[in-house]
Amino acid sequence: MEISQKLYQKEDKKDEIVLSPKQKEQVISITLGIEEVDETIRNLALEDVINTLQNGHPLNRLIEKDENVEGYIAWEDFVKNEAYTGKNF
């Protein structure tokens, strides 16, 4: 019997995140503001963070307050136990 490594199952696409232009700008601002990560890496990660947030992974989240993105969690499956995280609070 084969055991799946995934702990979830995609049920439908209704929970996928589709970022508005304003949300993309805010996510970029948060990503660029993560001082613990080298600036070169932050710049290289910008497009990947946006794409990862919109990849349909059920654990992806935007943290919003008053229609402003204050943080995010963006999961990929190709790197085990790793995710992008960012916050602006």
Protein Blocks (a to p, Z undefined) as FASTA:
>chain_A
ZZdfbfbdcfblmlpccddfklmmmmmmmmmmmmkbcfklmmmmmmmmmmmmmnopakbc
cddeehiafbdcdddfklghiacddddZZ
